[in-house]
Amino acid sequence: MREWKLWVAIAFLGFILFLILIGAFRRYREYRSEDAIRSALEAQVWQLRDENSKIGEDVEYYSNPDNLEKELRARFNLKKLDERLLIIVPEE
């Protein structure tokens, strides 16, 4: 009779250990998943910081009216009112 109780106790403890291991494994998987998400978000943060820095440089550059005028002339072929614009098209 005692032997039977010993086996029941061992089985019960084994079952409890099994449940603890399952819980630990689930926590480990969650940790790894959160770690991957955190790494992806950190990479995105660095990318956005670089982009923000470039935008800040552009804002500073275009704050100067001379630079803004130069860029508008280059992109849109704009001219001043008293100025003539000559566009040379290469022969094909």
LUMFITI-780626 format. One record per residue: residue number from 1; z, x, y of N, C-alpha, C, O in turn. Coordinates in steps of 0.2 Angstrom, whole numbers, m for minus. Atoms other than C-alpha are relative to their C-alpha. Layout:
<sites>
+-----+-------+-------+-------+-------+-------+-------+-------+-------+-------+-------+-------+-------+
: pos :  n_zz :  n_xx :  n_yy : ca_zz : ca_xx : ca_yy :  c_zz :  c_xx :  c_yy :  o_zz :  o_xx :  o_yy :
+-----+-------+-------+-------+-------+-------+-------+-------+-------+-------+-------+-------+-------+
: NUM :     Z :     X :     Y :     Z :     X :     Y :     Z :     X :     Y :     Z :     X :     Y :
...
+-----+-------+-------+-------+-------+-------+-------+-------+-------+-------+-------+-------+-------+
</sites>
This chain:
<sites>
+-----+-------+-------+-------+-------+-------+-------+-------+-------+-------+-------+-------+-------+
: pos :  n_zz :  n_xx :  n_yy : ca_zz : ca_xx : ca_yy :  c_zz :  c_xx :  c_yy :  o_zz :  o_xx :  o_yy :
+-----+-------+-------+-------+-------+-------+-------+-------+-------+-------+-------+-------+-------+
:   1 :     0 :     4 :    m6 :     0 :     0 :     0 :     0 :     4 :     6 :    m3 :     3 :    11 :
:   2 :     0 :    m4 :    m6 :     4 :    14 :    12 :    m7 :     3 :     1 :    m9 :     4 :     7 :
:   3 :     7 :    m3 :    m1 :   m13 :    22 :     9 :    m4 :    m4 :     3 :    m8 :    m2 :     7 :
:   4 :     5 :     5 :    m3 :   m22 :     6 :    14 :     2 :     0 :     7 :    m3 :     0 :    11 :
:   5 :    m2 :     0 :    m8 :   m12 :     6 :    31 :    m2 :     6 :     3 :    m4 :     6 :     9 :
:   6 :     2 :    m6 :    m3 :   m16 :    24 :    34 :    m7 :     0 :     1 :   m10 :     2 :     6 :
:   7 :     8 :     0 :    m1 :   m35 :    21 :    31 :    m1 :    m5 :     6 :    m6 :    m4 :    10 :
:   8 :     1 :     5 :    m5 :   m34 :     5 :    43 :     2 :     4 :     7 :    m2 :     3 :    12 :
:   9 :    m2 :    m3 :    m6 :   m25 :    16 :    56 :    m5 :     5 :     2 :    m7 :     6 :     8 :
:  10 :     5 :    m5 :    m2 :   m38 :    30 :    55 :    m6 :    m3 :     2 :    m9 :    m1 :     7 :
:  11 :     6 :     4 :    m2 :   m52 :    17 :    56 :     1 :    m2 :     7 :    m4 :    m2 :    11 :
:  12 :    m1 :     3 :    m7 :   m44 :     9 :    71 :     0 :     6 :     5 :    m4 :     5 :    11 :
:  13 :     1 :    m5 :    m5 :   m42 :    26 :    80 :    m7 :     3 :     0 :    m9 :     5 :     6 :
:  14 :     7 :    m2 :     0 :   m60 :    31 :    75 :    m4 :    m5 :     4 :    m8 :    m3 :     8 :
:  15 :     4 :     5 :    m4 :   m66 :    15 :    83 :     2 :     1 :     7 :    m3 :     0 :    11 :
:  16 :    m2 :    m1 :    m7 :   m56 :    18 :    99 :    m3 :     6 :     2 :    m6 :     6 :     8 :
:  17 :     4 :    m6 :    m2 :   m63 :    36 :    99 :    m7 :    m1 :     2 :   m10 :     1 :     6 :
:  18 :     7 :     2 :    m1 :   m80 :    29 :    97 :    m1 :    m4 :     7 :    m6 :    m2 :    10 :
:  19 :     1 :     4 :    m7 :   m78 :    17 :   112 :     1 :     5 :     6 :    m3 :     4 :    11 :
:  20 :    m1 :    m5 :    m6 :   m71 :    31 :   123 :    m6 :     4 :     0 :    m9 :     6 :     6 :
:  21 :     6 :    m4 :     0 :   m86 :    42 :   118 :    m6 :    m4 :     3 :   m10 :    m1 :     7 :
:  22 :     5 :     4 :    m3 :   m98 :    28 :   122 :     0 :    m1 :     8 :    m4 :     0 :    12 :
:  23 :    m1 :     1 :    m7 :   m90 :    25 :   139 :    m1 :     7 :     4 :    m4 :     7 :     9 :
:  24 :     1 :    m7 :    m3 :   m91 :    44 :   143 :    m7 :     1 :     0 :   m10 :     4 :     5 :
:  25 :     7 :    m1 :     0 :  m109 :    45 :   138 :    m4 :    m5 :     6 :    m8 :    m2 :     9 :
:  26 :     3 :     4 :    m6 :  m113 :    30 :   150 :     1 :     3 :     6 :    m3 :     3 :    11 :
:  27 :    m2 :    m3 :    m7 :  m104 :    38 :   164 :    m4 :     6 :     1 :    m6 :     8 :     7 :
:  28 :     4 :    m6 :    m1 :  m113 :    54 :   161 :    m8 :    m2 :     2 :   m11 :     2 :     6 :
:  29 :     7 :     2 :    m1 :  m130 :    45 :   161 :     0 :    m2 :     7 :    m5 :    m1 :    11 :
:  30 :     0 :     3 :    m7 :  m125 :    36 :   178 :     0 :     6 :     4 :    m3 :     6 :    10 :
:  31 :    m1 :    m6 :    m4 :  m120 :    53 :   185 :    m7 :     4 :     0 :    m9 :     6 :     6 :
:  32 :     7 :    m3 :     0 :  m137 :    61 :   180 :    m5 :    m4 :     4 :    m9 :    m1 :     8 :
:  33 :     4 :     5 :    m4 :  m146 :    46 :   187 :     1 :     1 :     8 :    m3 :     1 :    12 :
:  34 :    m2 :    m1 :    m7 :  m136 :    47 :   203 :    m2 :     7 :     3 :    m4 :     7 :     9 :
:  35 :     1 :    m7 :    m2 :  m139 :    66 :   204 :    m8 :     0 :     2 :   m10 :     3 :     7 :
:  36 :     7 :     0 :    m1 :  m158 :    63 :   203 :    m2 :    m3 :     6 :    m6 :    m1 :    10 :
:  37 :     1 :     4 :    m6 :  m158 :    50 :   216 :     2 :     4 :     6 :    m1 :     4 :    11 :
:  38 :    m3 :    m4 :    m6 :  m147 :    61 :   228 :    m5 :     6 :     1 :    m6 :     7 :     7 :
:  39 :     5 :    m6 :    m1 :  m159 :    76 :   225 :    m6 :    m3 :     4 :    m9 :     0 :     8 :
:  40 :     6 :     2 :    m4 :  m174 :    65 :   230 :     1 :    m2 :     7 :    m3 :    m1 :    11 :
:  41 :    m2 :     2 :    m7 :  m165 :    58 :   245 :     1 :     6 :     4 :    m1 :     6 :    10 :
:  42 :    m1 :    m6 :    m4 :  m160 :    75 :   251 :    m7 :     3 :     2 :    m8 :     6 :     7 :
:  43 :     7 :    m3 :    m1 :  m179 :    81 :   249 :    m3 :    m4 :     6 :    m6 :    m2 :    10 :
:  44 :     3 :     4 :    m5 :  m184 :    66 :   259 :     4 :     1 :     7 :     0 :     1 :    12 :
:  45 :    m4 :    m2 :    m7 :  m170 :    70 :   273 :    m3 :     6 :     3 :    m5 :     6 :     9 :
:  46 :     2 :    m6 :    m3 :  m177 :    87 :   275 :    m7 :    m1 :     2 :    m9 :     2 :     7 :
:  47 :     7 :     1 :    m2 :  m195 :    81 :   276 :     0 :    m4 :     6 :    m4 :    m3 :    11 :
:  48 :     0 :     4 :    m6 :  m190 :    68 :   289 :     3 :     4 :     6 :     1 :     3 :    12 :
:  49 :    m3 :    m5 :    m6 :  m180 :    82 :   299 :    m6 :     4 :     2 :    m7 :     5 :     8 :
:  50 :     6 :    m4 :    m2 :  m196 :    92 :   299 :    m5 :    m4 :     4 :    m7 :    m2 :     9 :
:  51 :     5 :     4 :    m4 :  m207 :    78 :   305 :     3 :    m2 :     6 :     0 :    m2 :    11 :
:  52 :    m3 :     2 :    m6 :  m194 :    73 :   318 :     0 :     6 :     5 :    m2 :     6 :    11 :
:  53 :     0 :    m6 :    m4 :  m194 :    91 :   324 :    m7 :     1 :     3 :    m8 :     3 :     9 :
:  54 :     7 :     0 :    m2 :  m213 :    91 :   325 :    m2 :    m5 :     6 :    m5 :    m4 :    11 :
:  55 :     1 :     5 :    m5 :  m213 :    75 :   335 :     3 :     1 :     6 :     1 :     0 :    12 :
:  56 :    m4 :    m3 :    m6 :  m200 :    82 :   347 :    m4 :     5 :     3 :    m4 :     5 :    10 :
:  57 :     4 :    m5 :    m3 :  m211 :    97 :   350 :    m6 :    m4 :     3 :    m8 :    m2 :     9 :
:  58 :     6 :     3 :    m3 :  m226 :    85 :   353 :     2 :    m4 :     6 :    m2 :    m4 :    11 :
:  59 :    m2 :     4 :    m6 :  m216 :    74 :   365 :     1 :     5 :     6 :    m1 :     4 :    12 :
:  60 :    m1 :    m5 :    m5 :  m211 :    90 :   374 :    m6 :     3 :     3 :    m7 :     4 :     9 :
:  61 :     7 :    m2 :    m2 :  m229 :    96 :   375 :    m3 :    m5 :     4 :    m6 :    m3 :    10 :
:  62 :     4 :     5 :    m4 :  m236 :    80 :   381 :     4 :    m3 :     6 :     1 :    m6 :    10 :
:  63 :    m4 :     2 :    m6 :  m222 :    78 :   394 :    m3 :     3 :     6 :    m2 :     1 :    12 :
:  64 :     3 :    m4 :    m5 :  m231 :    91 :   404 :    m7 :    m4 :     2 :   m11 :    m4 :    m2 :
:  65 :     6 :     4 :    m2 :  m245 :    81 :   414 :    m7 :     5 :    m1 :   m12 :     2 :    m3 :
:  66 :     6 :    m4 :     2 :  m257 :    96 :   412 :    m2 :     0 :    m7 :    m8 :     0 :    m8 :
:  67 :     2 :     0 :     7 :  m256 :    97 :   394 :    m3 :    m7 :    m3 :    m7 :    m8 :    m7 :
:  68 :     2 :     7 :     1 :  m258 :    78 :   393 :    m7 :    m1 :     2 :   m12 :    m4 :    m2 :
:  69 :     7 :     0 :    m3 :  m274 :    79 :   404 :    m5 :     4 :    m5 :   m10 :     1 :    m7 :
:  70 :     4 :    m4 :     4 :  m281 :    93 :   393 :    m1 :    m4 :    m7 :    m7 :    m3 :    m9 :
:  71 :     1 :     3 :     6 :  m278 :    83 :   377 :    m5 :    m6 :     1 :    m9 :    m8 :    m4 :
:  72 :     4 :     6 :    m1 :  m286 :    67 :   384 :    m7 :     2 :     1 :   m12 :    m1 :    m1 :
:  73 :     7 :    m3 :    m1 :  m301 :    77 :   390 :    m3 :     2 :    m7 :    m9 :     0 :    m8 :
:  74 :     3 :    m3 :     6 :  m303 :    85 :   373 :    m2 :    m6 :    m5 :    m7 :    m6 :    m8 :
:  75 :     1 :     5 :     5 :  m301 :    69 :   363 :    m5 :    m6 :     2 :    m9 :    m8 :    m2 :
:  76 :     4 :     6 :    m2 :  m310 :    56 :   373 :    m5 :     1 :     5 :    m8 :    m4 :     8 :
:  77 :     5 :    m2 :    m5 :  m322 :    65 :   384 :     1 :    m3 :     7 :    m4 :    m5 :    10 :
:  78 :    m2 :     3 :    m7 :  m313 :    59 :   400 :    m1 :     5 :     5 :    m2 :    11 :     4 :
:  79 :     2 :    m5 :    m6 :  m317 :    66 :   417 :     4 :    m3 :     6 :     6 :    m9 :     6 :
:  80 :    m2 :     2 :    m6 :  m310 :    65 :   434 :    m5 :    m4 :     4 :   m11 :    m4 :     3 :
:  81 :     5 :     4 :    m4 :  m318 :    53 :   447 :    m5 :     4 :     4 :   m11 :     2 :     4 :
:  82 :     5 :    m4 :    m4 :  m326 :    67 :   457 :    m3 :     5 :    m4 :    m6 :    10 :    m1 :
:  83 :     2 :    m5 :     5 :  m331 :    77 :   442 :    m6 :    m3 :    m4 :    m6 :    m9 :    m6 :
:  84 :     5 :     2 :     4 :  m347 :    77 :   432 :     1 :     3 :    m7 :     3 :     8 :    m7 :
:  85 :    m1 :    m3 :     7 :  m347 :    79 :   413 :    m7 :     1 :    m3 :   m11 :    m4 :    m3 :
:  86 :     6 :    m2 :     3 :  m361 :    87 :   404 :     1 :     1 :    m7 :     5 :     5 :    m9 :
:  87 :    m1 :    m1 :     8 :  m362 :    85 :   385 :    m7 :     3 :    m3 :   m12 :     0 :    m2 :
:  88 :     6 :    m4 :     3 :  m374 :    97 :   376 :     0 :    m2 :    m7 :     5 :    m1 :   m11 :
:  89 :     1 :     2 :     7 :  m380 :    90 :   359 :    m5 :     6 :    m3 :   m10 :     7 :     0 :
:  90 :     4 :    m5 :     3 :  m387 :   104 :   348 :    m6 :    m3 :    m4 :    m6 :    m9 :    m6 :
:  91 :     6 :     2 :     3 :  m405 :   102 :   341 :     1 :     0 :    m7 :     4 :     5 :   m10 :
:  92 :     0 :     0 :     7 :  m407 :    97 :   323 :    m6 :     2 :    m3 :    m7 :     2 :    m9 :
+-----+-------+-------+-------+-------+-------+-------+-------+-------+-------+-------+-------+-------+
</sites>
